[in-house]
Amino acid sequence: MNLQDSQNIKMSGSVIIVDGDYIDGVAFNLIVNFERMLNRRIPQADLSQWIVNIALDGRMKPGSHETQVVILHDRNKKAFDNFVPSNFESELDKQAFRDEKLGEFIINTIATGGEVTAKDEVLLDFLRIVLSHKEVRRIMIVPNAEDGNIYGTLRNALRDVDDEEKHITMFAMQPMEGGNFKQQILGYSIMNAMGIRGDEIENRIR
């Protein structure tokens, strides 16, 4: 997806914006930790299932929706290490899948410069474009809230958004200082996409 072109194209009613390198790192840490805790192999996360989980956490109701998923990644990285399918260009970009309950998800990938700040700038630019489209009613954002200043910048950018017009959910690994949006914990959606069940964690903790 070309950012310049996206200003003129029709947007879906729901948009998910993802820092792909960040979620890949989170997935790696979860695999390492839970393999040790559960004493079993943890598979790579099912990307389609994770996307559906994010939509559900973003309060999407069942229906025949169309949702755009935009995954930003370092241009030097060609694929996810801890999600399947993985290759950004050949397996993910301009691909789509359908969920029985939530409708169609259309995936685009955007390669960015290698620096964290370069990716954050692209994320912000794309978010501003999405906010300018009246047809977009629901936005889910998965930034790298652990490094840099992107979370605070996003909080400021969303400060004056009318929450009756745009339903926004921000995802992070832990609760963050509040903003004009809902928050969800990111780890649960990835754990579910890896097949990690709550009951097996509880059994290990007891």
C-alpha positions in Angstrom: 0.0 0.0 0.0 1.3 3.4 -1.0 0.6 6.1 1.7 0.1 8.8 -0.9 -2.5 6.7 -2.7 -4.3 5.8 0.4 -5.6 9.3 0.8 -7.8 8.8 -2.2 -9.0 5.2 -1.8 -12.1 4.1 -0.1 -11.4 2.8 3.4 -13.2 0.0 5.2 -15.4 0.6 8.2 -12.8 -1.0 10.5 -9.0 -0.6 10.3 -6.3 -2.5 12.2 -2.8 -0.8 12.2 0.1 -3.0 13.4 3.8 -2.7 14.1 4.7 -6.1 12.7 8.2 -6.2 14.1 6.9 -5.4 17.6 4.3 -8.2 17.7 6.9 -10.6 16.3 9.2 -9.8 19.2 6.3 -10.1 21.7 5.4 -13.5 20.2 9.0 -14.7 20.6 9.1 -13.8 24.2 5.8 -15.5 24.9 7.0 -18.7 23.1 10.2 -18.8 25.2 8.4 -18.1 28.5 5.5 -20.5 28.0 7.6 -23.3 26.6 9.5 -23.2 29.9 6.3 -22.8 32.0 4.2 -25.4 30.3 7.0 -27.8 29.4 5.8 -28.2 25.8 6.5 -26.8 22.4 4.6 -23.6 21.6 3.9 -23.2 17.9 4.1 -20.0 15.9 1.0 -17.8 16.2 -1.8 -18.2 13.6 -1.8 -14.7 12.1 -5.4 -14.9 10.9 -6.6 -16.0 14.3 -4.7 -13.3 16.0 -6.2 -10.7 13.7 -9.7 -12.0 14.5 -8.8 -11.8 18.2 -7.8 -8.2 17.8 -11.0 -7.4 16.1 -13.0 -9.0 18.9 -11.0 -7.2 21.6 -11.7 -4.0 19.6 -15.4 -4.7 20.3 -16.4 -5.7 16.7 -19.8 -7.3 16.7 -20.7 -10.3 14.4 -21.6 -9.3 10.9 -20.5 -9.2 7.3 -17.8 -6.6 7.9 -14.9 -5.6 5.8 -11.7 -4.8 7.8 -8.4 -3.5 6.5 -5.3 -4.7 8.3 -2.1 -2.7 7.7 1.2 -4.3 8.9 4.3 -2.1 9.1 7.7 -3.7 9.1 11.4 -3.0 8.7 12.2 -3.0 5.0 15.2 -5.3 5.8 12.9 -7.9 7.3 11.1 -10.1 4.8 8.9 -12.2 7.0 7.6 -12.9 10.5 9.7 -15.3 12.6 6.9 -16.2 15.0 3.6 -15.9 13.0 2.2 -18.0 10.1 1.8 -17.2 7.3 4.9 -15.1 7.5 6.3 -13.6 4.2 5.2 -10.0 4.0 5.4 -9.7 0.2 4.4 -13.1 -1.2 2.0 -14.4 1.5 0.5 -11.4 3.2 0.5 -8.2 1.1 -2.8 -7.7 -0.8 -4.2 -11.0 0.6 -7.5 -11.5 2.3 -9.3 -14.1 4.4 -12.9 -14.5 5.6 -14.0 -15.2 9.1 -17.4 -16.8 9.5 -18.6 -14.4 12.2 -16.8 -11.1 11.4 -16.5 -11.1 7.6 -13.5 -10.3 5.3 -10.1 -9.1 6.4 -7.9 -7.5 3.8 -4.2 -7.3 4.5 -1.6 -4.8 3.3 2.0 -4.6 4.3 4.2 -1.4 4.3 8.0 -1.6 4.4 9.6 1.2 6.4 13.1 2.5 7.2 15.1 0.5 9.7 14.9 3.0 12.5 12.1 2.8 15.1 11.3 6.5 14.5 10.9 6.0 10.8 8.3 3.3 11.3 6.5 5.4 14.0 6.3 8.3 11.6 4.7 6.1 8.9 2.2 4.7 11.5 1.3 8.3 12.5 0.9 9.4 8.9 -1.3 6.4 8.1 -3.4 7.0 11.3 -4.0 10.6 10.3 -5.2 9.4 6.9 -7.5 6.9 8.5 -8.9 9.5 10.9 -9.7 11.8 7.9 -12.0 9.1 6.3 -15.6 9.4 7.6 -16.4 5.9 6.6 -13.9 4.5 9.1 -15.8 3.9 12.4 -13.5 1.5 14.2 -9.7 1.7 14.6 -7.4 -0.8 16.4 -3.8 0.2 16.9 -0.9 -2.1 17.9 2.1 0.2 18.3 5.5 -0.6 20.0 4.5 1.1 23.3 7.6 -0.2 25.0 10.3 1.7 23.0 10.4 5.4 22.1 7.7 7.9 22.4 5.1 6.5 20.0 2.4 5.8 22.7 2.5 9.4 24.0 2.5 10.8 20.5 -0.6 8.6 19.6 -2.3 9.7 22.8 -1.9 13.3 21.8 -2.9 12.7 18.2 -6.2 11.0 19.4 -7.0 13.5 22.1 -9.6 15.4 20.2 -11.2 12.5 18.2 -14.9 12.2 18.8 -15.4 8.8 20.4 -19.0 8.7 19.0 -17.6 8.9 15.4 -14.5 6.7 15.9 -14.3 3.8 18.2 -10.5 3.4 19.0 -8.8 0.6 20.8 -5.0 0.7 21.7 -3.1 -2.5 22.5 -0.1 -2.8 24.8 1.4 -5.5 27.0 0.5 -3.6 30.1 -2.0 -0.9 31.1 -0.7 2.5 29.9 -1.5 6.0 31.0 -5.0 6.8 29.8 -6.1 8.5 26.6 -9.2 9.1 24.5 -9.5 5.4 23.6 -10.1 2.0 25.0 -7.2 -0.2 26.0 -6.6 -3.9 25.7 -3.7 -6.2 26.8 -1.9 -7.5 23.7 -0.6 -10.7 25.1 -3.9 -12.5 25.4 -4.7 -12.3 21.7 -1.3 -13.7 20.8 -1.4 -16.5 23.4 -4.8 -17.6 22.0 -3.4 -17.6 18.5 -0.6 -19.9 19.7 -3.1 -22.3 21.3 -2.1 -21.5 24.9 -5.1 -22.1 27.1 -5.9 -20.4 30.3 -6.7 -23.6 32.1 -3.2 -25.1 31.4 -1.6 -22.0 32.8 -3.7 -22.2 35.9 -2.8 -25.8 36.4 0.9 -25.0 36.3 0.5 -22.1 38.7 -1.4 -24.2 41.4 
